[in-house]
Amino acid sequence: MANGAEGGELAGSVAIVTGSARNIGRAIALKLAAQGAAVVVHARSSRGDVEAVVAEIEGRGGRAASHLGDLGDPEAARALVAAAVERFGRLDILVNNAALRRDAPIEEISAQDWTDVMRSILDATFYCCQAAIPHLSAGGQGAIVNIAGVAAHSGIGGRAHVVAAKSGVVGLTRGLAAELAGRGVTANCISPGYIDTKRDHVPPHFQERPVPLGRPGTPDEVAAAALYLCGPSGRFVTGHTLHLNGGWFMG
């Protein structure tokens, strides 16, 4: 991996990656930092994991800072953006990856479960975008990348609340793209399928139906897609959902 301090296609830019203490978010934070971006690494409460990612970035010559907060609270979202701008002087990239996933049949989803999932996925994405847009617009080259998921397109049993929230993220992304294009800000969505991450179990829908390419994806493959959408090569792409699922869903 290239030394982030020596430059790269994102040299001089500043990025926030929410939910970046582990898995896909961590891979995205490392990828952006390796290409020269200063990265704010975020988690809701996992301070040790966040600090480990920051140390990893800095150990490779990059710049990073940590931030904790529950982004379902609009004040916390504004505080995250303010901390990034205060620390690094600007904001160019926002990657909304933080999410909460729960499994339950539709009849067993409680009002609290519904609220928690919506809050962590859709509400947090909206609040972070709203707080970040003035700063992203200022440079005329801002980029928003929202991480959705295959459930938003295929429909998956046992996760109606997650499907609804992720579908909302896809719709929000399109609305952002249409509204922000004239301000030089792109907004795109990545929809991962089965990615080989640390998880308690493989979701049943991936057990029952194999991935056509014969393997799960990797966090680094999702990170490479995020880099493309955030970088100079992706400046003519907006309002798009990029499917990364090995052929599991073909949209």
C-alpha positions as CSV (number, residue, x, y, z in Angstrom):
1,M,0.0,0.0,0.0
2,A,1.3,3.4,-0.9
3,N,2.5,5.8,1.8
4,G,-0.4,8.3,2.2
5,A,2.0,11.1,3.2
6,E,3.7,11.1,-0.1
7,G,0.6,11.9,-2.2
8,G,-1.8,10.0,-4.4
9,E,-4.9,10.8,-6.3
10,L,-6.6,12.2,-3.2
11,A,-3.7,14.2,-1.9
12,G,-4.8,17.3,0.0
13,S,-8.3,16.1,0.5
14,V,-10.2,15.4,3.7
15,A,-12.6,12.5,4.2
16,I,-15.0,11.3,6.8
17,V,-15.8,7.5,6.8
18,T,-18.6,6.6,9.3
19,G,-18.5,3.2,10.9
20,S,-14.9,2.8,10.0
21,A,-13.6,0.9,13.1
22,R,-13.9,-2.5,11.4
23,N,-14.7,-4.4,8.2
24,I,-15.8,-2.4,5.1
25,G,-15.5,1.0,6.8
26,R,-12.0,0.3,8.0
27,A,-10.9,-0.9,4.5
28,I,-12.3,2.3,3.0
29,A,-10.6,4.5,5.5
30,L,-7.3,2.8,4.8
31,K,-7.7,3.0,1.1
32,L,-8.5,6.7,1.0
33,A,-5.7,7.5,3.4
34,A,-3.2,5.5,1.2
35,Q,-4.2,7.8,-1.7
36,G,-3.4,10.9,0.3
37,A,-6.6,11.9,2.1
38,A,-6.7,12.9,5.7
39,V,-9.4,10.6,7.2
40,V,-11.6,11.0,10.2
41,V,-12.2,7.5,11.5
42,H,-15.6,7.1,13.2
43,A,-17.4,4.7,15.4
44,R,-20.4,5.0,17.7
45,S,-18.5,3.8,20.8
46,S,-15.6,1.5,19.9
47,R,-12.8,3.8,20.9
48,G,-10.1,1.1,20.9
49,D,-10.9,-0.1,17.4
50,V,-11.1,3.5,16.1
51,E,-7.7,4.4,17.6
52,A,-6.2,1.2,16.1
53,V,-7.3,2.3,12.6
54,V,-5.9,5.8,13.2
55,A,-2.6,4.3,14.4
56,E,-2.5,2.0,11.3
57,I,-3.0,5.0,9.0
58,E,-0.4,7.1,10.7
59,G,2.0,4.2,10.8
60,R,1.9,4.2,7.0
61,G,2.6,7.9,6.8
62,G,-1.0,9.1,6.5
63,R,-3.1,11.6,8.5
64,A,-6.1,10.5,10.5
65,A,-8.2,11.5,13.5
66,S,-10.7,9.6,15.6
67,H,-14.3,10.6,16.5
68,L,-17.0,8.8,18.4
69,G,-20.7,9.6,18.2
70,D,-24.2,8.3,17.6
71,L,-25.0,9.7,14.2
72,G,-28.7,9.1,14.5
73,D,-28.6,12.3,16.6
74,P,-28.4,15.3,14.3
75,E,-26.2,17.1,16.8
76,A,-23.7,14.3,16.8
77,A,-23.6,14.4,13.0
78,R,-22.9,18.1,13.0
79,A,-20.2,17.6,15.6
80,L,-18.5,15.0,13.5
81,V,-18.4,17.3,10.5
82,A,-17.3,20.2,12.6
83,A,-14.5,18.1,14.1
84,A,-13.2,17.1,10.7
85,V,-13.1,20.7,9.5
86,E,-11.6,22.0,12.7
87,R,-8.8,19.4,12.6
88,F,-8.0,19.4,8.8
89,G,-9.4,22.7,7.6
90,R,-11.9,21.4,5.0
91,L,-14.1,18.5,3.9
92,D,-14.1,16.9,0.5
93,I,-15.4,13.3,0.9
94,L,-18.2,11.8,3.0
95,V,-18.6,8.0,3.1
96,N,-21.7,6.9,5.0
97,N,-21.1,3.3,6.1
98,A,-22.3,3.1,9.6
99,A,-25.2,0.7,10.0
100,L,-27.1,-1.5,12.4
101,R,-28.4,-4.9,11.1
102,R,-30.9,-7.1,12.9
103,D,-32.7,-10.2,11.9
104,A,-36.3,-10.8,12.8
105,P,-39.5,-12.0,11.1
106,I,-41.8,-9.1,10.2
107,E,-44.3,-10.0,12.9
108,E,-41.5,-9.8,15.5
109,I,-39.9,-6.5,14.6
110,S,-40.7,-4.3,17.6
111,A,-41.3,-0.5,17.3
112,Q,-37.9,0.0,19.0
113,D,-36.1,-2.3,16.5
114,W,-37.7,-0.5,13.6
115,T,-36.7,2.9,15.0
116,D,-33.1,1.8,15.9
117,V,-32.4,0.4,12.4
118,M,-33.9,3.4,10.6
119,R,-32.0,5.8,12.9
120,S,-28.6,4.1,12.4
121,I,-28.9,3.6,8.6
122,L,-31.2,6.2,7.0
123,D,-31.4,9.0,9.6
124,A,-27.7,9.0,10.2
125,T,-26.9,9.1,6.5
126,F,-29.3,12.1,6.0
127,Y,-28.0,14.0,9.0
128,C,-24.3,13.5,8.0
129,C,-25.0,14.6,4.4
130,Q,-27.0,17.7,5.6
131,A,-24.1,18.7,7.9
132,A,-21.4,18.0,5.3
133,I,-22.9,19.6,2.2
134,P,-21.9,23.2,2.8
135,H,-18.3,22.1,3.1
136,L,-18.4,19.6,0.3
137,S,-19.8,22.3,-2.0
138,A,-17.2,24.9,-1.0
139,G,-14.4,23.2,-3.1
140,G,-16.6,22.4,-6.1
141,Q,-15.3,18.8,-6.2
142,G,-17.1,17.1,-3.3
143,A,-18.1,13.5,-3.2
144,I,-20.7,11.5,-1.2
145,V,-20.6,7.7,-1.2
146,N,-23.4,5.9,0.7
147,I,-23.1,2.2,1.5
148,A,-26.4,0.4,1.0
149,G,-26.7,-3.3,0.3
150,V,-28.1,-6.0,-1.9
151,A,-31.2,-6.3,0.4
152,A,-32.4,-2.9,-0.9
153,H,-32.7,-4.4,-4.4
154,S,-33.4,-8.1,-4.0
155,G,-35.7,-8.1,-1.0
156,I,-34.7,-10.4,1.8
157,G,-36.8,-12.2,4.4
158,G,-36.2,-11.5,8.1
159,R,-34.8,-8.0,7.5
160,A,-37.8,-5.9,6.4
161,H,-36.5,-3.0,8.5
162,V,-33.0,-3.2,7.0
163,V,-34.4,-3.5,3.5
164,A,-36.6,-0.4,4.1
165,A,-33.7,1.6,5.5
166,K,-31.2,0.6,2.8
167,S,-33.8,1.3,0.1
168,G,-34.2,4.7,1.6
169,V,-30.5,5.3,1.3
170,V,-30.6,4.5,-2.4
171,G,-33.5,7.0,-2.9
172,L,-31.8,9.6,-0.8
173,T,-28.6,9.2,-2.9
174,R,-30.6,9.9,-6.1
175,G,-32.2,13.0,-4.6
176,L,-28.8,14.3,-3.4
177,A,-27.3,13.7,-6.8
178,A,-30.0,15.6,-8.6
179,E,-29.9,18.5,-6.1
180,L,-26.1,18.8,-5.7
181,A,-24.9,18.3,-9.3
182,G,-24.9,22.1,-10.0
183,R,-22.7,22.6,-6.9
184,G,-20.0,20.2,-8.1
185,V,-20.9,17.5,-5.6
186,T,-21.4,13.9,-6.7
187,A,-23.5,11.4,-4.8
188,N,-23.4,7.7,-5.4
189,C,-24.2,4.4,-3.7
190,I,-22.4,1.1,-3.3
191,S,-24.5,-1.9,-2.8
192,P,-22.4,-4.8,-1.5
193,G,-23.6,-8.4,-1.5
194,Y,-22.0,-11.1,0.7
195,I,-18.7,-9.6,1.9
196,D,-16.2,-11.6,4.0
197,T,-16.3,-9.6,7.2
198,K,-16.3,-10.4,10.9
199,R,-19.9,-11.4,11.6
200,D,-21.7,-13.7,14.0
201,H,-23.2,-15.8,11.2
202,V,-23.7,-15.9,7.5
203,P,-27.1,-14.6,6.7
204,P,-29.5,-17.3,5.6
205,H,-30.1,-15.8,2.1
206,F,-26.4,-16.2,1.3
207,Q,-26.4,-19.8,2.6
208,E,-29.4,-20.8,0.5
209,R,-28.3,-19.2,-2.7
210,P,-24.6,-19.3,-3.7
211,V,-22.7,-16.4,-5.2
212,P,-22.2,-17.1,-8.9
213,L,-18.5,-16.1,-8.8
214,G,-18.1,-18.8,-6.1
215,R,-16.8,-16.6,-3.3
216,P,-17.7,-13.7,-1.0
217,G,-16.3,-10.3,-1.8
218,T,-13.6,-8.6,0.3
219,P,-13.7,-5.4,2.2
220,D,-10.8,-4.1,0.0
221,E,-12.9,-4.7,-3.2
222,V,-15.6,-2.4,-1.7
223,A,-13.0,0.1,-0.7
224,A,-11.6,0.1,-4.3
225,A,-15.1,1.0,-5.6
226,A,-15.3,3.8,-3.0
227,L,-12.0,5.2,-4.1
228,Y,-13.1,5.3,-7.7
229,L,-16.3,7.2,-6.8
230,C,-14.4,9.6,-4.5
231,G,-11.5,10.2,-6.8
232,P,-10.9,12.1,-10.1
233,S,-11.8,9.2,-12.3
234,G,-15.3,9.2,-10.9
235,R,-16.2,12.8,-11.4
236,F,-18.7,12.1,-14.2
237,V,-20.6,9.5,-12.1
238,T,-23.5,10.6,-9.9
239,G,-26.8,9.2,-8.8
240,H,-25.5,5.7,-9.6
241,T,-25.8,2.5,-7.5
242,L,-22.8,0.2,-8.0
243,H,-23.6,-3.4,-7.3
244,L,-20.7,-5.5,-5.8
245,N,-22.1,-9.0,-5.2
246,G,-20.4,-11.5,-7.5
247,G,-23.5,-11.9,-9.6
248,W,-25.8,-12.7,-6.7
249,F,-28.1,-9.8,-7.8
250,M,-27.9,-8.5,-11.4
251,G,-29.5,-5.0,-11.6
